């Protein structure tokens, strides 16, 4: 408050001057100028006939329109008074040479012209304006030189103006100590004037005009200040205004700097950063029309208005404080602040219409303070600062830019106390960290672009809202406490991590609606997240500990990371896509997907023990991932699961409504892993890949086309429905508690020795059966009920170790076997290399005896030919038909030569003869055949009395395999 003290002292000083002015002077002679129009230097123009000296008091007040001139030399007096307050038109004009007065008083009606033509600094004291005080009630005009030489008696001149007075300096060189206008006066510096002073005081409506001139106000060593008060005005046009003095603009005063003026407020004090050097209180400063404004002083505003406009350029090299509803406007101009800017108590900063504001230091906005702008650029750049800058908003402070503005902040931004940082159709770059506290908020609307080069932290009840905007964060983003995010029709790209440590109590803390959200780092959330009609893509770990709800066509993509769910998720009308990452449902997690799709394209999907996954009208598609399922999957009508890669099941797949319309389509490798507990798959399974059963498993229904099913030892596969297979492979040494119906092209067994039990019916048509033998074991298939095998291919693989030995082996058993083979192949194989070779088919025999299909290895040395296969009659009586023809006739009753019994194959064996037969030989052969037919009848009659190991039913020879 130094300026108030200085002003008070100044008034005390002038009161003392008035008192001294009215004290009678000792040895002073009063002289009256009596000429109506005459020279000062003419003795006859004075009432005593003597030209005044420096001890005289001179009055020029004889009559109206009286004129006194001085042009022939320097004049002197102690005091000179022009006018008496009642006369008019009194003129006192000093030309060419200087003067020496202690005081000059220009009363109402008086007018003084000073037209000194020489510079006393070069031409000597004859051209001095050597005066201590000028009191102006009338008018003072200066046109020439108003300066002092070193020999001047009165070193400091004070010019005092009173109500309605005028002080005009035109085309002059002017030097004064202080100009003080008490009330409603006019001070004018015109036409090339160069004025120097140590203070300028204007009160009560005083107008100070500077046109095409240069004003220098030096720092007053006595501590006086340049002071404008009570609606005083300063207008500087096309001029230079330089002030080193402490300046105070108060009481509704106004400064106008215009017309390409150059304005400077220079601070010469040592403690310039601790004291207000330019104070504007309830007043205004206008910097206009390409004016340059430079200020080194600490600017303090209270309830005031400062405006830069129309191409002006401002540079403030000190702190700038706005308080008490002050306003700073930068319009179509440029302003640089090199030190701290503070705006509080409803003070506002506007940056408008192509303006640029650059702040190179700290900023504090508090108590409803505001920085706002449109179509402009606002920057905080700390390149000249050693320490990292800060931008603080407190107590409802606001930063708001809109309409194609640009905001660049190289400072740490902190917002607290219900403060707001908002952008509307604006580009914004934050170079440092951002933290929001309390209920403060960050808002981006209408195609705004916000980029953060570091981290964003939202705590307490702070919030971020994006609408039709883009947010890019090079660092990370953290939400704590009850902070929340809402995005609508926007995009967010986070190069670091996204951490949501909010509480799951509130319904939603993070809402992503019709938006795109990308995270390169990990994503963690312990709160509640809503994703609606949006895409969320994470290229690292994605972990949900709280709640996740998606809806309305959303899309979640996790690449090269983990999608971990520890809490509960509700997915509706959403695509979840995993790319080379891990989708993990942790213990006790509960996940429900409705009308959605999960796509696994690389990586792993894990459901841990104790977690559940519900698929409601949802598709789970495994393209190229490894699935490890230890928790239950529940699936409803219109839902489906497709495995195109690897699927390990250690739990259950269960329906929600038992409709049977659910589906599990396995196109890859489905591994029901070994375990003590039964796995239940109560949805239809369709297989075109490989199903590996390693434990007791129940499947409601099973269809396989071009697939493989392996039932491992100690594993049992249950179903109440018949397995339907085609072009598929059935393998393993386990148990299938179901019937199998094959439509052709399938195979049973493989190149290993297995023992498969089928506790049901087997219906096979044009399939392939592979049996492998070594010296100890052989492949066996045991069918609990009926086995109907039609037109099958039978492949017998014999180890090289036993290829030349004789061995009887059981291949297939059934309670009722009906088997026909269109082709039988004998092969040898090397157990070490696996190399296979064709064997002599005629050296081995296949037998079918009461549901047992057996092999007699190396039991026949003759070449054999398959003639036909048929189902024989019921047995013939004496005198019965021929039976057993190409189609198998029905034998008569009795003991005649009957047909072949059910399930047997008719084989004709020929001797290996090279020459033609004679007629006698042919007759002998016919007789032989008849005898053989009789013997066959006897054998058929007693065949059931022979042990099964001694019965031979078939002798087979493939004509295509002749040596």
SVG drawing of the C-alpha trace seen along z (x, -y; Angstrom):
<svg xmlns="http://www.w3.org/2000/svg" viewBox="-38 -54 65 193">
<polyline fill="none" stroke="black" stroke-width="0.4" points="0.0,0.0 3.0,-2.2 1.3,-4.3 -1.4,-5.4 1.2,-6.6 3.1,-8.4 0.0,-10.1 -0.9,-11.3 2.6,-12.7 2.4,-14.4 -0.8,-16.3 0.8,-17.4 3.7,-18.7 1.4,-20.9 -0.6,-22.1 2.7,-23.4 3.5,-25.0 0.2,-26.9 0.8,-28.0 4.2,-29.3 2.7,-31.0 0.4,-33.1 3.1,-34.1 4.4,-37.7 7.9,-37.6 10.6,-39.6 12.3,-42.1 10.0,-41.3 8.8,-44.2 5.5,-43.8 5.5,-45.0 2.5,-45.5 2.8,-45.1 0.8,-48.1 1.2,-48.0 -1.7,-46.6 0.6,-45.1 4.3,-45.4 7.7,-43.9 8.8,-42.6 12.2,-44.2 10.8,-47.7 11.0,-49.6 8.1,-51.9 5.8,-49.0 6.1,-48.5 4.3,-50.6 7.6,-51.6 9.5,-52.0 12.0,-49.3 12.4,-45.9 11.8,-43.1 14.6,-41.3 14.8,-37.9 13.4,-39.3 10.3,-40.8 6.8,-39.6 5.3,-40.3 1.6,-40.7 0.3,-40.7 -3.4,-41.6 -4.1,-45.1 -6.9,-44.6 -8.7,-42.1 -6.7,-40.9 -3.5,-42.3 -0.3,-40.9 3.2,-40.7 6.1,-39.6 9.6,-38.6 11.9,-37.9 15.1,-40.0 16.8,-38.1 16.4,-36.1 14.0,-37.4 13.8,-36.9 11.5,-37.3 10.8,-35.7 7.2,-35.1 5.1,-35.8 1.3,-35.8 -0.7,-36.0 -4.3,-37.0 -6.5,-37.6 -9.3,-35.1 -11.7,-37.7 -10.1,-39.2 -9.9,-37.3 -7.5,-37.1 -4.4,-37.8 -1.3,-36.5 2.2,-36.2 4.6,-35.0 8.2,-34.2 10.1,-33.7 13.6,-32.9 15.3,-33.1 14.7,-31.5 13.6,-32.7 14.2,-32.2 11.2,-32.2 10.8,-30.5 7.0,-30.3 4.8,-30.9 1.1,-31.1 -1.4,-31.2 -4.8,-32.1 -8.2,-31.7 -8.2,-33.9 -4.5,-33.8 -2.4,-32.1 1.3,-31.6 3.3,-30.7 6.8,-29.5 8.7,-29.4 12.4,-29.1 14.4,-28.5 17.7,-27.3 18.9,-24.3 20.5,-25.4 22.6,-22.3 24.5,-23.4 23.9,-27.2 24.0,-28.1 21.8,-29.3 20.3,-32.1 17.9,-29.5 17.0,-27.9 13.4,-27.2 14.7,-27.8 11.6,-27.5 10.6,-25.6 6.8,-25.5 4.2,-26.4 0.6,-26.7 -1.9,-26.5 -5.5,-27.6 -5.5,-28.9 -3.4,-27.6 0.3,-26.9 1.6,-26.3 5.1,-25.2 6.5,-25.2 10.2,-25.1 12.6,-24.0 11.7,-23.6 15.0,-22.4 17.7,-23.5 21.4,-23.9 23.7,-22.8 23.8,-26.3 20.1,-26.6 19.0,-27.6 15.9,-25.5 16.8,-22.0 13.4,-20.4 10.2,-21.9 6.8,-21.0 3.8,-21.9 0.6,-22.0 -2.7,-22.1 -6.1,-23.0 -9.7,-22.7 -10.3,-23.4 -6.7,-24.4 -4.6,-23.4 -1.0,-22.4 0.1,-22.0 3.6,-21.0 3.9,-21.2 7.0,-20.4 9.2,-20.8 11.9,-19.4 10.5,-19.3 12.0,-18.4 10.2,-18.6 10.3,-17.1 6.6,-16.5 3.3,-17.3 0.3,-17.2 -3.2,-17.8 -5.6,-18.3 -8.9,-18.4 -10.4,-18.3 -7.4,-19.6 -5.8,-18.9 -2.2,-18.0 -1.1,-17.6 2.2,-16.6 2.0,-17.1 3.9,-17.0 7.3,-15.6 7.6,-16.7 10.2,-14.9 9.1,-15.2 11.0,-14.0 9.7,-14.1 9.9,-12.2 6.2,-11.8 2.8,-12.4 -0.3,-12.8 -3.7,-13.2 -6.9,-13.4 -10.6,-14.0 -11.2,-13.7 -7.8,-15.1 -6.9,-14.2 -3.3,-13.6 -2.8,-13.3 0.4,-12.3 0.4,-12.5 3.4,-11.8 5.6,-12.5 8.0,-10.8 7.4,-10.7 9.9,-9.6 8.9,-9.3 11.9,-8.6 12.0,-6.8 11.3,-9.3 14.1,-9.1 11.8,-10.7 9.4,-7.8 6.6,-9.7 4.6,-7.8 2.9,-8.3 -0.8,-8.4 -4.0,-8.5 -7.2,-8.7 -10.9,-9.6 -11.6,-9.0 -8.4,-10.5 -7.3,-9.5 -4.0,-9.0 -4.1,-8.7 -0.9,-7.9 -1.1,-7.8 1.7,-7.1 4.1,-7.9 6.7,-6.5 5.8,-6.3 8.4,-5.1 7.8,-5.0 10.3,-4.0 8.2,-5.3 5.8,-3.3 2.5,-3.7 -1.0,-3.6 -4.1,-3.8 -7.2,-3.9 -10.7,-5.2 -12.1,-4.6 -9.2,-6.0 -8.3,-4.9 -5.1,-4.4 -5.2,-4.3 -2.1,-3.3 -2.8,-3.2 -1.6,-4.0 1.6,-1.9 2.8,-3.4 5.7,-2.0 4.9,-1.7 7.3,-0.6 7.1,-0.3 10.6,0.2 11.5,1.3 14.7,-0.1 14.2,1.1 16.2,3.9 13.2,5.7 11.0,5.4 9.5,8.9 8.2,8.1 6.4,4.8 3.6,3.9 5.1,1.5 2.0,1.1 -1.2,1.1 -4.6,0.9 -7.6,0.6 -11.1,0.2 -9.6,-1.2 -8.7,-0.3 -5.8,0.0 -6.3,0.3 -3.4,1.3 -4.6,0.9 -3.7,0.6 -0.3,2.5 1.1,0.9 4.0,2.5 3.7,2.8 6.6,3.8 6.4,4.1 9.1,5.0 6.9,4.0 4.9,6.3 1.4,5.7 -1.4,5.9 -5.0,5.6 -8.1,5.1 -11.5,4.8 -9.8,3.5 -9.7,4.1 -6.7,4.4 -7.1,5.1 -4.7,5.8 -6.3,5.6 -5.8,5.1 -2.3,6.4 -0.7,5.1 2.2,6.9 2.7,7.2 5.6,8.5 5.4,8.6 8.7,9.4 7.4,9.6 4.5,11.1 1.0,10.3 -1.8,10.6 -5.5,10.1 -7.8,9.8 -11.3,8.7 -13.1,9.3 -10.3,7.9 -10.2,8.7 -7.4,9.2 -8.4,9.4 -6.0,10.2 -7.8,9.8 -6.1,10.2 -2.8,9.5 0.2,11.2 1.1,11.3 4.1,12.9 4.4,13.2 7.8,14.1 6.8,14.6 3.9,15.8 0.3,15.1 -2.4,15.2 -6.1,14.7 -8.5,14.9 -11.7,13.5 -13.7,13.8 -10.9,12.4 -10.8,13.5 -8.3,13.7 -9.7,13.8 -7.6,14.8 -9.6,14.0 -9.6,14.1 -6.2,15.1 -4.4,13.9 -1.4,15.7 -0.6,15.7 2.6,17.3 3.5,17.7 7.0,18.8 6.3,19.3 3.8,20.5 0.0,19.9 -2.5,19.9 -6.2,19.6 -8.4,19.5 -11.6,18.4 -13.7,18.4 -10.7,17.2 -10.9,17.9 -8.6,18.2 -10.7,18.6 -10.5,17.9 -11.6,18.8 -9.8,18.9 -6.6,18.3 -3.4,19.9 -2.5,20.2 0.9,21.5 2.8,22.2 6.4,23.0 9.0,23.6 12.1,23.6 13.6,20.7 12.8,22.1 15.2,24.3 12.4,25.9 9.4,27.6 6.5,25.1 3.1,25.6 -0.4,24.5 -2.8,24.6 -6.5,24.2 -8.1,23.9 -11.5,23.0 -13.5,23.2 -10.8,21.9 -11.4,22.5 -9.4,23.0 -11.7,23.0 -10.9,22.6 -13.1,23.2 -13.7,22.6 -10.5,23.9 -8.1,22.7 -4.7,24.2 -3.5,24.8 0.0,26.0 1.1,26.4 4.6,27.4 3.8,27.3 2.4,29.6 -1.3,29.0 -3.1,29.4 -6.9,28.8 -8.7,28.8 -11.7,27.4 -14.4,27.9 -12.1,26.4 -12.8,27.0 -10.5,27.5 -12.6,27.6 -12.0,27.6 -14.5,27.2 -13.3,27.7 -9.7,27.1 -6.3,28.7 -4.5,29.1 -1.1,30.5 0.0,31.1 3.7,31.6 3.8,32.6 1.8,34.4 -1.9,33.6 -3.6,34.2 -7.2,33.5 -8.4,33.4 -11.7,32.9 -14.6,32.4 -12.5,30.8 -13.1,31.9 -11.4,32.2 -13.8,31.8 -13.3,32.2 -16.2,31.4 -17.0,31.0 -13.9,32.4 -11.3,31.3 -7.9,33.0 -6.1,33.4 -2.6,34.9 -0.7,35.6 3.0,36.3 3.1,37.6 0.6,38.9 -2.9,38.1 -4.1,38.8 -7.7,38.4 -8.4,38.6 -11.2,37.9 -14.4,37.1 -12.8,35.6 -14.1,36.4 -13.2,36.5 -15.8,36.1 -15.1,36.5 -17.7,35.9 -16.8,36.0 -13.1,35.6 -9.8,37.4 -7.5,38.0 -3.9,39.3 -1.8,40.0 1.9,40.9 2.2,41.8 -0.3,43.5 -3.7,42.7 -4.8,43.4 -8.2,43.1 -8.5,43.3 -11.2,42.9 -14.4,41.9 -13.0,40.3 -14.8,41.2 -14.5,41.1 -17.3,40.7 -16.6,40.9 -19.2,40.4 -18.4,40.5 -14.7,40.0 -11.4,41.8 -8.7,42.4 -5.2,43.7 -3.0,44.5 0.6,45.5 1.3,46.4 -1.0,48.1 -4.5,47.5 -5.2,48.1 -8.6,47.7 -8.5,48.0 -12.0,46.7 -14.5,48.4 -17.0,50.9 -19.8,49.4 -20.9,46.8 -22.8,48.0 -20.3,46.8 -17.1,44.9 -15.9,45.4 -18.4,45.2 -17.2,45.6 -20.1,45.0 -19.9,45.0 -16.2,44.5 -12.7,46.0 -10.3,46.8 -6.8,48.1 -4.2,49.0 -0.7,50.1 0.2,50.8 -1.8,52.8 -5.4,52.1 -6.5,52.6 -9.8,51.8 -11.2,52.4 -14.3,50.3 -17.2,50.6 -16.8,50.1 -19.5,49.6 -18.6,50.1 -21.5,49.3 -21.3,49.5 -17.5,48.9 -14.2,50.6 -11.7,51.1 -8.3,52.4 -5.5,53.3 -2.1,54.4 -1.0,55.7 -2.6,57.1 -6.3,56.3 -7.5,57.1 -11.0,56.6 -11.2,56.9 -14.4,54.9 -17.2,55.0 -17.4,54.7 -20.5,54.3 -20.6,53.9 -23.5,53.4 -24.8,52.1 -22.3,53.4 -19.1,52.8 -15.8,54.3 -13.0,55.2 -9.6,56.2 -6.7,57.4 -3.4,57.9 -0.2,59.4 -1.4,59.2 -3.6,60.7 -7.4,60.1 -7.8,61.0 -11.2,61.0 -11.2,61.3 -14.6,59.6 -17.9,59.8 -18.6,58.8 -21.8,58.4 -21.2,58.4 -24.1,57.5 -24.0,57.2 -20.2,57.1 -17.3,58.6 -14.4,59.6 -11.3,60.3 -8.1,61.7 -4.9,61.5 -1.9,63.3 -2.7,62.6 -4.3,64.3 -8.0,64.1 -8.2,65.2 -11.2,65.7 -9.8,65.8 -11.2,67.7 -14.6,66.6 -15.1,64.4 -18.6,64.4 -19.0,63.5 -22.2,63.3 -22.2,62.7 -25.4,61.9 -25.8,61.5 -22.0,61.3 -19.0,62.9 -15.7,64.0 -13.0,64.4 -9.7,65.9 -7.0,65.3 -3.8,66.5 -2.8,66.6 -4.6,68.3 -8.0,68.4 -8.1,69.6 -11.0,70.2 -9.8,71.0 -11.5,73.3 -14.4,71.6 -15.1,69.1 -18.1,69.3 -18.7,68.2 -22.3,67.9 -22.9,67.6 -26.4,66.3 -27.1,66.1 -23.4,65.8 -20.7,67.2 -17.3,68.3 -14.9,68.8 -11.4,70.1 -9.5,69.4 -5.9,69.9 -5.6,69.9 -5.0,72.3 -8.0,72.7 -7.6,74.1 -11.0,74.4 -11.1,75.3 -14.4,73.5 -17.8,74.3 -19.2,72.8 -22.9,72.4 -24.5,72.1 -28.1,71.4 -30.2,71.7 -28.8,70.0 -25.3,69.9 -22.4,71.8 -18.8,72.6 -16.3,73.2 -12.8,74.5 -10.4,74.2 -7.2,74.6 -6.6,76.1 -9.2,76.6 -8.5,78.2 -11.4,79.0 -11.1,79.8 -14.7,78.9 -18.2,78.9 -20.1,77.4 -23.7,77.1 -26.9,75.8 -29.0,73.1 -32.3,74.3 -31.7,77.9 -33.2,77.0 -30.6,79.0 -30.2,76.3 -26.9,75.2 -23.8,76.4 -20.1,77.0 -18.3,77.2 -14.8,78.7 -12.6,78.0 -9.3,78.2 -7.9,80.2 -10.4,80.7 -8.6,82.3 -10.8,83.5 -7.9,83.8 -7.1,86.7 -8.7,86.2 -10.6,87.8 -13.8,86.0 -16.3,86.5 -16.7,83.9 -20.2,83.3 -20.8,81.7 -24.6,81.4 -24.6,79.6 -24.4,81.2 -20.9,81.7 -20.0,81.5 -16.5,82.6 -14.3,82.1 -11.1,82.0 -9.7,84.2 -11.3,85.0 -9.0,86.5 -10.9,88.0 -8.7,88.5 -11.3,88.9 -14.9,90.0 -17.0,87.8 -20.7,87.5 -21.7,85.9 -25.4,85.4 -24.8,86.0 -21.9,86.4 -21.5,86.0 -18.1,86.3 -17.4,85.5 -13.8,85.8 -12.7,85.8 -10.9,88.0 -12.0,89.2 -9.5,90.7 -10.7,92.4 -7.6,93.0 -7.0,95.8 -9.1,95.4 -11.3,92.9 -15.0,93.5 -17.2,91.6 -20.9,91.7 -23.9,90.7 -27.6,91.8 -27.6,90.9 -25.9,92.7 -22.6,91.2 -23.0,90.3 -19.7,90.3 -18.5,90.1 -15.0,89.9 -13.7,89.9 -11.3,91.9 -12.2,93.7 -9.1,94.5 -8.0,95.3 -8.1,97.9 -10.9,96.5 -14.6,97.2 -17.4,95.7 -20.8,96.1 -22.8,95.4 -23.7,96.8 -21.9,95.7 -23.3,95.2 -20.9,94.6 -21.9,93.4 -18.7,94.4 -15.1,93.3 -14.3,93.7 -11.6,95.7 -11.2,97.7 -7.8,98.1 -4.5,96.8 -0.9,97.6 -0.7,98.3 -2.0,101.2 -5.2,100.2 -8.1,101.9 -11.4,100.1 -14.7,101.0 -17.9,99.9 -20.8,100.7 -23.5,100.3 -24.2,101.1 -21.7,100.5 -23.1,99.9 -20.4,99.5 -20.6,99.0 -17.6,98.9 -15.2,98.0 -11.7,99.1 -10.6,101.2 -6.9,101.2 -5.5,103.9 -1.8,103.8 0.0,106.8 3.4,107.4 4.8,110.3 2.8,109.6 -0.3,107.6 -2.7,106.7 -5.4,104.2 -8.9,105.3 -12.3,103.7 -15.0,105.0 -18.6,104.2 -21.1,104.9 -24.2,105.3 -24.6,105.8 -21.8,105.1 -22.9,104.7 -19.9,104.1 -20.6,103.8 -18.1,103.5 -15.3,102.6 -11.6,102.5 -9.6,104.7 -6.0,103.8 -3.8,106.2 -0.4,104.7 2.1,107.3 5.4,106.4 8.5,107.6 9.3,109.5 6.5,112.0 5.9,111.8 7.1,115.4 5.6,116.9 2.2,118.6 -0.2,116.8 -3.9,116.8 -5.3,113.4 -8.8,112.0 -9.5,108.8 -13.1,107.8 -15.8,109.2 -19.5,108.6 -22.5,110.3 -23.8,110.4 -21.3,109.8 -22.3,109.3 -19.3,108.4 -18.4,108.2 -15.1,106.9 -14.6,105.5 -10.8,105.6 -8.3,107.2 -4.7,106.0 -1.8,107.6 1.2,105.4 4.4,105.7 6.0,102.8 9.3,102.1 8.8,101.1 11.9,98.9 11.5,97.1 7.8,97.6 8.5,98.7 5.6,100.8 5.6,103.6 2.9,105.6 2.5,109.3 1.3,112.4 -2.4,112.3 -2.9,116.0 -0.6,117.0 -3.1,115.8 -6.6,116.5 -9.5,114.5 -12.2,116.2 -15.6,115.2 -17.0,117.4 -20.0,116.5 -19.3,112.8 -15.6,113.1 -13.4,111.9 -10.1,113.6 -6.8,113.9 -4.7,117.0 -1.3,115.8 0.7,117.9 -1.8,120.7 -2.4,121.2 0.0,121.8 -2.5,121.8 -3.6,119.1 -7.2,118.1 -9.8,116.2 -12.9,114.5 -15.8,115.8 -18.8,114.2 -20.2,113.3 -23.7,113.9 -26.0,114.5 -26.8,118.3 -30.0,120.2 -31.2,121.7 -29.8,125.2 -31.1,127.9 -32.9,131.2 -32.4,134.4 -33.1,133.9 -32.9,130.1 -32.0,127.6 -28.5,126.9 -28.2,123.9 -25.3,121.5 -25.4,120.4 -24.3,117.0 -27.2,115.5 -27.6,118.3 -30.7,120.5 -32.9,121.7 -32.1,125.3 -34.8,127.8 -35.5,129.4 -33.5,132.4 -29.8,133.2 -29.2,132.3 -26.5,129.8 -27.9,126.7 -26.9,122.9 -24.2,121.1 -25.3,119.9 -25.8,116.3 -22.7,114.0 -20.4,116.4 -18.5,115.7 -18.3,118.3 -14.8,118.8 -13.6,121.1 -10.0,122.2 -8.3,123.3 -5.2,125.3 -2.4,123.4 -2.5,125.1 -0.9,123.8 -2.2,126.3 -5.7,126.9 -7.9,129.7 -9.0,132.9 -12.6,134.1 -11.9,136.9 -10.2,134.5 -13.2,132.2 -15.5,135.1 -13.3,136.1 -13.4,132.5 -17.2,132.4 -17.4,135.7 -15.0,134.2 -17.1,131.1 -20.2,133.2 -18.2,135.1 -16.9,131.8 -20.4,130.5 -21.5,133.5 -18.5,133.1 -19.4,129.5 -22.9,130.4 -21.5,132.7 -19.1,130.1 -21.9,127.6 -24.0,130.0 -21.2,130.6 -19.5,127.2 -21.0,125.9 -19.5,128.9 -15.9,127.8 -13.9,125.4 -13.9,122.0 -10.1,122.0 -10.4,125.0 -13.0,123.6 -12.0,121.9 -14.8,120.0 -13.1,118.0 -10.4,118.6 -9.8,115.3 -7.8,114.5 -7.8,111.1 -7.4,111.7 -5.8,108.3 -2.9,109.4 -1.7,112.5 2.1,113.0"/>
</svg>
